[in-house]
Amino acid sequence: MLASLRGDPVVSGGVIVSIDPVRNSRVTNALKTQFVADALAMPVHWYYNPMDIEKAFPGGVQKFEAAPEFHPSSIMSLHSTRRGGRRYGHNAEAEPQIVGEVILKGRDQFWNVPNVHYHHGMGAGENTLNAHCSRVLMRCLADGKGEYSSQAFLSAYIGFMTADPPAHPDTYAESYHRGFFANYAKGLPAQQCAMVTHDTPSIGGLVTIAALVFAERLRGRDVTGIQAHCRDHLALTHPDESLMRVCDRYVKLLCGLLEGPDDEGIKALLSEAGKGAGGLDVAGLVKRNLPDNQVVGRMYSPACYISDSWPVVLYLAYKYRNDPWLALRMNTNLGGDNVHRGIVLGALLGLTTGQVATNWFDQLVAHEAISEEITALISAASAPR
């Protein structure tokens, strides 16, 4: 017992196992922080005018808040309820109704009304649909003793999304969910249900990745192997090479931060993650000391597209790495796809400090269940084999 508390190798069932409570704590904090980030940004998700955020929440969102009744930027009424993407540009009447009949049962009534909030009816501290999908994967990994199975995930994902009544509090489903279930309703095998739309390469595709990375790393898999598994996982819902290339960098960054580098090491990892297509000099950008709403809104779009959202995540992580709660509030109040950016940002920041997890996680509505799922995941992935 003493050896395991120190983190020394122990023998279990004749197998030498490396127990690392510090690493496990980092994983716990990272996963908890991503759920905090999601709930924090939820009330102003896809607000594209910062003044609208100020009007709804004077001084900006500073704590968990409920979704407002009125959403000034909502175009949910323009989104297809029969497939991914918008309502226009295809023969909608020839396709089955997905929202309300296959997924989001009983919630289609909110889709055809202008200015309805994407997360209509959600209360303070509740998590959005994609965060719940991360929990689905966490439970699959725990049930599979830390081993990833695409078949197990797809089965759990389909069961979760088609539950009646819905097994989550959300009203909106991103394009990739609707596209997947449009193909599923046509009888396509689950492995082939991903639908490619204009927003397939989006930050929302990375929401479930951290849990998979941590499970694989705790099992001892190398970075290259984890990247391959994450690409396979992404292909189930987001088959886009540009997104997969960013995912490769995200995996490498998570694995690097998991090792507990000092501040110089953290800056180096974040800088390295910005390299690649489009090349971002994150250190140079932060050094320019521009207002955040000039970086996010002028230089980079606050929308979901990975070409802009990934640089924004790295910028905020680098600039506010020593104040993670401020980083998450800034991300929230910059609007756009702040929920999914926040989940990715939260995972990164949580690896370096437990500040947000310690001070805010217990205010989440589902904190007890999420905490149990995180513990089960870490226990399963760390178990001797």
Number of C-alpha atoms within 10 A of each C-alpha: 8 8 12 15 11 12 16 14 14 17 12 11 9 9 11 12 18 18 20 16 14 15 17 18 16 23 29 22 26 31 27 27 32 30 31 30 34 31 30 31 35 31 32 33 27 25 24 21 15 16 13 17 23 13 10 16 16 11 10 19 19 17 14 21 19 18 21 19 15 14 24 18 19 18 18 22 17 15 19 22 28 24 26 27 22 18 15 10 7 11 8 14 8 8 14 16 20 26 25 17 16 20 25 23 18 14 17 17 11 18 22 15 13 16 17 22 29 30 25 20 15 23 18 18 27 28 26 24 21 24 22 22 19 21 20 19 24 28 22 25 26 21 15 15 20 26 15 21 14 16 11 14 20 19 12 16 17 16 14 17 22 18 14 14 13 16 14 19 18 20 24 22 22 17 21 24 23 26 25 25 27 25 21 19 16 11 10 14 10 18 14 13 22 25 22 18 17 11 19 25 22 24 28 24 24 25 22 23 23 25 23 24 24 28 26 24 20 22 19 13 13 12 19 12 13 22 23 15 19 23 21 15 21 21 19 18 22 26 20 18 13 14 23 22 14 22 23 18 19 23 23 21 19 24 20 17 20 22 13 16 15 11 12 8 13 19 19 15 21 25 20 17 23 22 15 11 10 10 12 19 18 24 17 11 14 17 10 8 10 10 9 18 16 10 18 22 18 10 12 16 19 24 22 23 18 23 19 19 25 24 23 24 24 26 27 24 25 22 19 17 21 14 14 24 22 15 23 31 19 21 27 30 26 25 27 26 26 32 33 28 33 31 32 31 28 29 27 28 31 26 25 23 20 19 16 23 23 12 10 20 24 15 17 19 15 14 18 12 11 20 16 11 19 21 17 19 28 24 17 20 23 22 15 17 12
